[in-house]
Amino acid sequence: MAESTEIREASLGEIALVFLKLGAIAFGGPPAHLAMMEEEFVRRRQWITRAEFLDRLATANLIPGPSSTEVAIFVGQLKRGWRGLIVAGCCFIIPAAVIVSVIAWAYVRFGSLPKAEGVLYAIKPAVVAIVIQALGKLGRTGVRTTLLAVIAVLAAVLSFVGVSPVLVLVFAGLVSAAALAMKNRLVGGGVVGFQKLVGLQKVAGPPKVVTAVMAVAAAGAAFPVGLVGLFLSFLKIGSVVFGSGYVLLAFLQTEFVERLHWLTEKQLIDAVAVGQFTPGPVFTTATFIGYVVAGWMGAAVATVGVFLPGFVLVTVSGPLIPRLRKSAVAAAALDGVVAGSLALMAVVAVQLGKASIVDRTTLVVFGVSLIALLRFRVNSAWLVAAAAVVGWVMLGG
Protein backbone atom coordinates (compact mmCIF):
# COMPACT_ATOMS: atom_id res chain seq x y z
CA MET A 1 0.00 0.00 0.00
CA ALA A 2 1.44 3.38 -0.93
CA GLU A 3 2.14 6.01 1.69
CA SER A 4 -0.01 9.10 1.43
CA THR A 5 2.54 11.48 2.95
CA GLU A 6 5.15 13.27 0.87
CA ILE A 7 8.69 12.02 1.47
CA ARG A 8 11.02 14.77 2.67
CA GLU A 9 14.71 15.25 1.94
CA ALA A 10 17.36 15.22 4.66
CA SER A 11 20.76 16.89 4.80
CA LEU A 12 23.85 15.17 6.20
CA GLY A 13 23.70 17.55 9.16
CA GLU A 14 20.13 16.57 9.94
CA ILE A 15 21.00 12.88 9.66
CA ALA A 16 23.96 13.35 12.01
CA LEU A 17 21.97 15.22 14.66
CA VAL A 18 19.06 12.77 14.69
CA PHE A 19 21.27 9.71 14.95
CA LEU A 20 23.44 11.30 17.64
CA LYS A 21 20.26 11.86 19.62
CA LEU A 22 19.05 8.30 19.10
CA GLY A 23 22.45 6.88 19.97
CA ALA A 24 22.38 8.77 23.26
CA ILE A 25 18.82 7.89 24.41
CA ALA A 26 17.88 4.62 22.67
CA PHE A 27 17.76 2.25 25.64
CA GLY A 28 16.25 -1.22 25.51
CA GLY A 29 18.06 -3.08 22.73
CA PRO A 30 17.19 -3.55 19.04
CA PRO A 31 13.36 -3.70 19.38
CA ALA A 32 13.33 -0.35 21.17
CA HIS A 33 15.83 1.16 18.72
CA LEU A 34 13.71 0.07 15.76
CA ALA A 35 10.55 1.42 17.35
CA MET A 36 12.19 4.80 17.90
CA MET A 37 13.56 4.87 14.35
CA GLU A 38 10.14 4.09 12.90
CA GLU A 39 8.63 6.94 14.90
CA GLU A 40 11.44 9.33 14.00
CA PHE A 41 11.89 8.62 10.28
CA VAL A 42 8.49 7.36 9.12
CA ARG A 43 5.95 9.24 11.23
CA ARG A 44 7.60 12.44 12.49
CA ARG A 45 10.14 13.38 9.82
CA GLN A 46 8.66 11.43 6.88
CA TRP A 47 12.10 10.64 5.48
CA ILE A 48 11.11 7.16 4.29
CA THR A 49 7.91 5.21 3.78
CA ARG A 50 6.82 2.50 6.18
CA ALA A 51 7.26 -0.07 3.40
CA GLU A 52 10.86 1.08 2.81
CA PHE A 53 11.55 0.86 6.53
CA LEU A 54 10.15 -2.68 6.70
CA ASP A 55 12.18 -3.83 3.70
CA ARG A 56 15.37 -2.57 5.35
CA LEU A 57 14.39 -4.20 8.64
CA ALA A 58 13.85 -7.53 6.87
CA THR A 59 17.19 -7.31 5.08
CA ALA A 60 19.03 -6.34 8.28
CA ASN A 61 17.62 -9.43 9.97
CA LEU A 62 18.98 -11.64 7.19
CA ILE A 63 22.60 -10.42 7.32
CA PRO A 64 25.10 -10.75 10.19
CA GLY A 65 25.63 -7.92 12.63
CA PRO A 66 23.49 -5.70 14.89
CA SER A 67 20.13 -5.34 13.15
CA SER A 68 19.12 -1.94 14.53
CA THR A 69 22.51 -0.42 13.65
CA GLU A 70 22.22 -1.83 10.15
CA VAL A 71 18.75 -0.31 9.77
CA ALA A 72 20.27 3.03 10.79
CA ILE A 73 22.95 2.59 8.12
CA PHE A 74 20.27 1.64 5.57
CA VAL A 75 18.32 4.84 6.34
CA GLY A 76 21.42 6.97 5.85
CA GLN A 77 22.17 5.19 2.58
CA LEU A 78 18.62 5.68 1.34
CA LYS A 79 18.67 9.42 2.04
CA ARG A 80 22.23 10.48 1.11
CA GLY A 81 24.04 7.56 -0.49
CA TRP A 82 27.40 6.38 0.83
CA ARG A 83 27.97 9.62 2.75
CA GLY A 84 24.67 9.24 4.55
CA LEU A 85 25.46 5.59 5.21
CA ILE A 86 28.69 6.50 7.02
CA VAL A 87 27.23 9.48 8.89
CA ALA A 88 24.12 7.64 10.10
CA GLY A 89 25.98 4.55 11.25
CA CYS A 90 28.81 6.42 12.98
CA CYS A 91 26.53 8.91 14.70
CA PHE A 92 24.32 6.11 16.04
CA ILE A 93 27.34 4.20 17.35
CA ILE A 94 29.58 6.99 18.71
CA PRO A 95 27.45 8.20 21.69
CA ALA A 96 27.11 4.67 23.05
CA ALA A 97 30.79 3.91 22.40
CA VAL A 98 31.85 7.04 24.31
CA ILE A 99 29.56 6.24 27.25
CA VAL A 100 30.77 2.63 27.37
CA SER A 101 34.42 3.73 27.17
CA VAL A 102 33.96 6.02 30.17
CA ILE A 103 32.28 3.22 32.10
CA ALA A 104 35.13 0.89 31.14
CA TRP A 105 37.66 3.44 32.39
CA ALA A 106 35.86 3.63 35.74
CA TYR A 107 35.59 -0.15 35.84
CA VAL A 108 39.33 -0.65 35.32
CA ARG A 109 40.15 2.10 37.82
CA PHE A 110 37.68 1.20 40.57
CA GLY A 111 36.96 -2.47 39.84
CA SER A 112 33.14 -2.37 39.69
CA LEU A 113 30.23 -1.29 37.52
CA PRO A 114 28.02 1.74 38.28
CA LYS A 115 24.64 0.98 39.83
CA ALA A 116 21.91 1.34 37.20
CA GLU A 117 19.23 -1.00 38.50
CA GLY A 118 16.79 1.75 39.45
CA VAL A 119 17.01 3.55 36.12
CA LEU A 120 16.55 0.33 34.14
CA TYR A 121 13.73 -0.77 36.45
CA ALA A 122 11.56 2.09 35.15
CA ILE A 123 12.92 2.32 31.60
CA LYS A 124 12.24 -1.32 30.64
CA PRO A 125 8.42 -1.26 31.00
CA ALA A 126 8.37 2.04 29.06
CA VAL A 127 10.41 0.37 26.33
CA VAL A 128 7.85 -2.47 26.12
CA ALA A 129 5.13 0.13 25.49
CA ILE A 130 7.26 1.77 22.77
CA VAL A 131 7.77 -1.57 21.03
CA ILE A 132 4.04 -2.39 21.19
CA GLN A 133 3.17 0.96 19.62
CA ALA A 134 5.68 0.39 16.81
CA LEU A 135 4.38 -3.14 16.18
CA GLY A 136 0.87 -1.79 15.78
CA LYS A 137 1.95 0.72 13.14
CA LEU A 138 4.37 -1.55 11.30
CA GLY A 139 1.92 -4.44 11.32
CA ARG A 140 -0.62 -2.48 9.29
CA THR A 141 1.87 -2.36 6.42
CA GLY A 142 3.91 -5.51 6.99
CA VAL A 143 1.05 -7.92 7.78
CA ARG A 144 -1.59 -6.68 5.36
CA THR A 145 -3.00 -10.01 4.11
CA THR A 146 -4.36 -13.17 5.72
CA LEU A 147 -1.43 -15.16 4.36
CA LEU A 148 1.13 -12.80 5.88
CA ALA A 149 -0.75 -12.92 9.19
CA VAL A 150 -0.60 -16.72 9.16
CA ILE A 151 3.11 -16.59 8.34
CA ALA A 152 3.68 -14.17 11.22
CA VAL A 153 1.87 -16.47 13.65
CA LEU A 154 3.84 -19.51 12.46
CA ALA A 155 7.09 -17.55 12.75
CA ALA A 156 6.22 -16.52 16.31
CA VAL A 157 5.46 -20.14 17.24
CA LEU A 158 8.75 -21.33 15.77
CA SER A 159 10.62 -18.63 17.67
CA PHE A 160 8.89 -19.52 20.94
CA VAL A 161 9.94 -23.17 20.61
CA GLY A 162 13.57 -22.21 20.07
CA VAL A 163 14.12 -22.25 16.30
CA SER A 164 16.99 -20.00 15.17
CA PRO A 165 15.82 -16.51 14.07
CA VAL A 166 17.59 -16.88 10.72
CA LEU A 167 15.82 -20.20 10.02
CA VAL A 168 12.51 -18.62 11.03
CA LEU A 169 13.01 -15.81 8.51
CA VAL A 170 14.09 -18.19 5.75
CA PHE A 171 10.98 -20.28 6.44
CA ALA A 172 8.76 -17.19 6.30
CA GLY A 173 10.24 -16.05 3.00
CA LEU A 174 9.97 -19.48 1.38
CA VAL A 175 6.35 -19.97 2.46
CA SER A 176 5.34 -16.58 1.08
CA ALA A 177 7.12 -17.15 -2.24
CA ALA A 178 5.74 -20.69 -2.58
CA ALA A 179 2.21 -19.45 -1.87
CA LEU A 180 2.49 -16.92 -4.69
CA ALA A 181 3.78 -19.57 -7.11
CA MET A 182 0.95 -21.93 -6.21
CA LYS A 183 -1.68 -19.23 -6.42
CA ASN A 184 -0.69 -18.12 -9.91
CA ARG A 185 0.34 -21.58 -11.08
CA LEU A 186 3.56 -20.09 -12.31
CA VAL A 187 6.15 -22.46 -10.95
CA GLY A 188 8.21 -21.97 -14.09
CA GLY A 189 7.97 -18.23 -13.70
CA GLY A 190 9.09 -18.62 -10.11
CA VAL A 191 12.21 -20.41 -11.26
CA VAL A 192 12.89 -17.62 -13.74
CA GLY A 193 12.36 -15.07 -10.97
CA PHE A 194 14.83 -16.91 -8.76
CA GLN A 195 17.36 -17.04 -11.58
CA LYS A 196 16.95 -13.31 -12.11
CA LEU A 197 17.52 -12.78 -8.40
CA VAL A 198 20.75 -14.76 -8.57
CA GLY A 199 21.71 -12.81 -11.67
CA LEU A 200 21.24 -9.53 -9.83
CA GLN A 201 23.59 -10.70 -7.12
CA LYS A 202 26.21 -11.62 -9.70
CA VAL A 203 25.99 -8.19 -11.31
CA ALA A 204 26.29 -6.37 -7.98
CA GLY A 205 29.16 -8.59 -6.91
CA PRO A 206 28.35 -9.14 -3.19
CA PRO A 207 29.89 -12.64 -3.00
CA LYS A 208 33.35 -11.26 -3.79
CA VAL A 209 33.04 -8.44 -1.26
CA VAL A 210 31.64 -10.63 1.49
CA THR A 211 34.17 -13.39 0.82
CA ALA A 212 36.99 -10.88 1.11
CA VAL A 213 35.67 -9.60 4.44
CA MET A 214 35.27 -13.13 5.78
CA ALA A 215 38.76 -14.11 4.64
CA VAL A 216 40.34 -11.14 6.38
CA ALA A 217 38.28 -11.81 9.49
CA ALA A 218 39.26 -15.48 9.63
CA ALA A 219 42.92 -14.49 9.55
CA GLY A 220 42.56 -13.00 13.03
CA ALA A 221 43.58 -16.24 14.71
CA ALA A 222 47.05 -16.03 13.14
CA PHE A 223 47.96 -12.73 14.86
CA PRO A 224 49.46 -12.38 18.34
CA VAL A 225 47.84 -10.46 21.19
CA GLY A 226 47.79 -6.76 20.27
CA LEU A 227 45.68 -4.16 18.55
CA VAL A 228 45.78 -5.95 15.20
CA GLY A 229 44.71 -9.24 16.78
CA LEU A 230 41.99 -7.45 18.75
CA PHE A 231 40.69 -5.77 15.59
CA LEU A 232 40.63 -9.00 13.59
CA SER A 233 38.95 -10.95 16.40
CA PHE A 234 36.08 -8.46 16.51
CA LEU A 235 35.97 -8.23 12.71
CA LYS A 236 35.46 -12.00 12.65
CA ILE A 237 32.69 -11.81 15.27
CA GLY A 238 30.95 -8.92 13.50
CA SER A 239 31.03 -10.89 10.26
CA VAL A 240 29.27 -14.00 11.54
CA VAL A 241 27.04 -13.12 14.52
CA PHE A 242 23.30 -12.84 13.90
CA GLY A 243 21.41 -10.95 16.60
CA SER A 244 22.83 -9.93 19.95
CA GLY A 245 22.50 -10.66 23.64
CA TYR A 246 23.13 -14.31 24.46
CA VAL A 247 24.20 -15.12 20.89
CA LEU A 248 26.94 -12.48 21.10
CA LEU A 249 27.85 -13.72 24.59
CA ALA A 250 28.52 -17.22 23.25
CA PHE A 251 30.92 -15.94 20.59
CA LEU A 252 32.71 -13.65 23.05
CA GLN A 253 33.05 -16.50 25.54
CA THR A 254 34.66 -18.76 22.94
CA GLU A 255 36.97 -16.08 21.54
CA PHE A 256 38.17 -14.06 24.53
CA VAL A 257 37.81 -16.38 27.52
CA GLU A 258 38.45 -19.86 26.15
CA ARG A 259 40.71 -19.31 23.11
CA LEU A 260 42.68 -16.12 23.78
CA HIS A 261 42.38 -15.98 27.60
CA TRP A 262 42.22 -12.18 27.50
CA LEU A 263 39.21 -11.95 29.84
CA THR A 264 37.91 -13.68 32.92
CA GLU A 265 34.33 -14.97 33.11
CA LYS A 266 33.40 -12.09 35.43
CA GLN A 267 34.87 -9.47 33.08
CA LEU A 268 32.90 -10.94 30.17
CA ILE A 269 29.61 -10.92 32.09
CA ASP A 270 30.28 -7.32 33.19
CA ALA A 271 31.03 -6.35 29.57
CA VAL A 272 27.73 -7.81 28.34
CA ALA A 273 25.88 -6.11 31.22
CA VAL A 274 27.31 -2.73 30.19
CA GLY A 275 26.17 -3.30 26.61
CA GLN A 276 22.67 -4.05 27.89
CA PHE A 277 22.16 -1.12 30.27
CA THR A 278 23.69 1.63 28.13
CA PRO A 279 21.87 3.30 25.21
CA GLY A 280 22.60 2.53 21.59
CA PRO A 281 23.85 -0.70 20.02
CA VAL A 282 24.34 -3.72 22.28
CA PHE A 283 27.47 -4.52 20.24
CA THR A 284 29.29 -1.73 22.13
CA THR A 285 30.09 -4.59 24.48
CA ALA A 286 33.11 -4.77 22.15
CA THR A 287 34.10 -1.25 23.18
CA PHE A 288 34.17 -2.27 26.84
CA ILE A 289 36.23 -5.39 26.13
CA GLY A 290 38.62 -3.41 23.94
CA TYR A 291 39.27 -0.93 26.74
CA VAL A 292 39.80 -3.66 29.33
CA VAL A 293 42.30 -5.40 27.02
CA ALA A 294 44.18 -2.42 25.55
CA GLY A 295 42.94 0.92 26.92
CA TRP A 296 41.50 3.76 24.83
CA MET A 297 43.08 2.55 21.57
CA GLY A 298 41.75 -0.93 22.25
CA ALA A 299 38.24 0.48 22.72
CA ALA A 300 38.43 2.31 19.39
CA VAL A 301 39.92 -0.65 17.50
CA ALA A 302 37.40 -3.15 18.89
CA THR A 303 34.47 -0.83 18.07
CA VAL A 304 35.59 -0.36 14.46
CA GLY A 305 36.23 -4.08 14.06
CA VAL A 306 32.84 -5.29 15.27
CA PHE A 307 30.78 -2.72 13.34
CA LEU A 308 32.75 -2.59 10.07
CA PRO A 309 31.14 -5.74 8.57
CA GLY A 310 27.69 -4.18 9.01
CA PHE A 311 28.71 -1.15 6.94
CA VAL A 312 30.11 -3.42 4.21
CA LEU A 313 27.06 -5.71 4.13
CA VAL A 314 24.62 -2.79 3.98
CA THR A 315 26.66 -1.20 1.18
CA VAL A 316 26.42 -4.44 -0.77
CA SER A 317 22.78 -5.33 -0.09
CA GLY A 318 21.18 -1.87 -0.13
CA PRO A 319 21.06 -1.44 -3.94
CA LEU A 320 19.54 -4.92 -4.33
CA ILE A 321 16.35 -4.16 -2.39
CA PRO A 322 14.58 -2.08 -5.10
CA ARG A 323 15.55 -4.70 -7.68
CA LEU A 324 14.09 -7.48 -5.56
CA ARG A 325 10.79 -5.63 -5.44
CA LYS A 326 10.60 -5.78 -9.27
CA SER A 327 10.47 -9.59 -9.21
CA ALA A 328 7.09 -10.94 -8.08
CA VAL A 329 8.62 -14.02 -6.44
CA ALA A 330 11.46 -12.14 -4.74
CA ALA A 331 9.00 -9.47 -3.56
CA ALA A 332 6.73 -12.14 -2.09
CA ALA A 333 9.69 -13.71 -0.30
CA LEU A 334 10.66 -10.30 1.09
CA ASP A 335 7.07 -9.75 2.27
CA GLY A 336 7.29 -13.06 4.13
CA VAL A 337 10.58 -12.07 5.75
CA VAL A 338 9.03 -8.74 6.80
CA ALA A 339 6.13 -10.59 8.47
CA GLY A 340 8.59 -12.96 10.13
CA SER A 341 10.70 -10.05 11.36
CA LEU A 342 7.68 -8.43 12.99
CA ALA A 343 6.82 -11.77 14.61
CA LEU A 344 10.33 -12.01 16.07
CA MET A 345 10.01 -8.45 17.33
CA ALA A 346 6.70 -9.36 19.01
CA VAL A 347 8.27 -12.41 20.66
CA VAL A 348 11.06 -10.26 22.08
CA ALA A 349 8.47 -7.77 23.33
CA VAL A 350 6.63 -10.56 25.17
CA GLN A 351 9.87 -11.83 26.71
CA LEU A 352 10.92 -8.32 27.70
CA GLY A 353 7.48 -7.69 29.18
CA LYS A 354 7.68 -10.80 31.35
CA ALA A 355 11.10 -9.77 32.60
CA SER A 356 10.34 -6.09 33.22
CA ILE A 357 6.66 -5.83 34.27
CA VAL A 358 7.11 -7.58 37.60
CA ASP A 359 5.08 -5.57 40.14
CA ARG A 360 2.46 -2.86 40.52
CA THR A 361 4.92 0.00 39.94
CA THR A 362 6.27 -1.37 36.65
CA LEU A 363 2.72 -2.14 35.55
CA VAL A 364 1.77 1.49 36.18
CA VAL A 365 4.83 2.73 34.26
CA PHE A 366 3.91 0.45 31.37
CA GLY A 367 0.24 1.54 31.37
CA VAL A 368 1.00 5.25 31.59
CA SER A 369 3.62 4.93 28.85
CA LEU A 370 1.22 3.11 26.52
CA ILE A 371 -1.49 5.72 27.06
CA ALA A 372 1.01 8.55 26.51
CA LEU A 373 2.10 6.98 23.22
CA LEU A 374 -1.24 5.91 21.80
CA ARG A 375 -3.51 8.67 23.08
CA PHE A 376 -1.25 11.72 23.33
CA ARG A 377 1.48 10.68 20.84
CA VAL A 378 4.29 11.61 23.21
CA ASN A 379 7.75 11.41 21.63
CA SER A 380 9.41 8.17 22.73
CA ALA A 381 12.65 10.03 23.54
CA TRP A 382 10.84 12.11 26.15
CA LEU A 383 9.14 9.00 27.48
CA VAL A 384 12.47 7.22 28.00
CA ALA A 385 13.91 10.32 29.69
CA ALA A 386 10.91 10.58 32.03
CA ALA A 387 11.13 6.87 32.90
CA ALA A 388 14.85 7.27 33.63
CA VAL A 389 14.10 10.12 36.03
CA VAL A 390 11.44 8.04 37.77
CA GLY A 391 13.89 5.17 38.10
CA TRP A 392 16.64 7.45 39.38
CA VAL A 393 14.33 8.92 42.03
CA MET A 394 13.27 5.43 43.11
CA LEU A 395 16.91 4.34 43.30
CA GLY A 396 17.71 7.37 45.43
CA GLY A 397 14.80 6.51 47.70
Secondary structure, DSSP 8 states (H G I E B T S, - for coil): ----S------HHHHHHHHHHHHHH--SSHHHHHHHHIIIIIIIS--S-HHHHHHHHHHHHHSSB-HHHHHHHHHHHHHHHHHHHHHHHHHHHHHHHHHHHHHHHHHHHHSS----HHHHHHHHHHHHHHHHHHHHHHHHHHS-SHHHHHHHHHHHHHHHTT--HHHHHHHHHHHHHHHHHHHHT-HHHHHHHHHHHHHHHHHH-HHHHHHHHHHHHHGGGGS-SSHHHHHHHHHHHHHH-BSSTHHHHHHHIIIIIIIS--S-HHHHHHHHHHHHHSSS-GGGHHHHHHHHHHHHHHHHHHHHHHHHHHHHHHHHHTTHHHHHHHSHHHHHHHHHHHHHHHHHHHHHHHHHHHHH--SHHHHHHHHHHHHHHHTS---HHHHHHHHHHHHHHHHH-
